[in-house]
Amino acid sequence: MDRNSALRRRKDILQMLGFHGLAPRFHWSHEVDQTIVFDAWDHQWQRDDKGARIRYPLRTNGAHYNLAESKQNPRAGHSRWQCHVDMVIGGQRTPRAIVPVANDPNAKPNRGAKGWRPLVIDGHIEVEDGQIWFCVDGETPL
């Protein structure tokens, strides 16, 4: 079976999680009750040697989700994401992730998603060398 055959629309995945508002393209994170649901690109996860997802960058010193860069070049998606990371760090919300699959994972910049995997990932936050990581506690198929 093709890995992408079961992909769904983000709107459908968010509705299954209880989100019924509008989620524009530039929203990469979403408030759903007491959680923040992050769009965590399938190709950007760090994985173990068996391919299982281990952790995802929420705030880094590198190319992705860089706080300094988001302040120097503010864009709606980056600013919203960083605000949501702050809410999770501050204990105001718990983190979850949904997983979009890129049209072309090697494109710079990413040119959109084929769809979202029908699963939700629960986890916790870890700080390492000033970087914030979403670490997997479990995956639940939807």
RATASUL-V974100 format. One record per helix or strand. SS is the DSSP state (helix for helix, strand for strand). FROM is the first residue (numbers start at 1). LEN is the number of residues. If there is no record, write none. Layout:
ss={SS | SS}
from={FROM | FROM}
len={LEN | LEN}
This chain:
ss={strand | helix | strand | strand | helix | strand | strand | strand | helix | helix | strand | strand | strand}
from={8 | 10 | 29 | 35 | 42 | 46 | 53 | 66 | 67 | 76 | 94 | 113 | 131}
len={1 | 7 | 4 | 5 | 3 | 2 | 8 | 1 | 6 | 14 | 9 | 16 | 11}
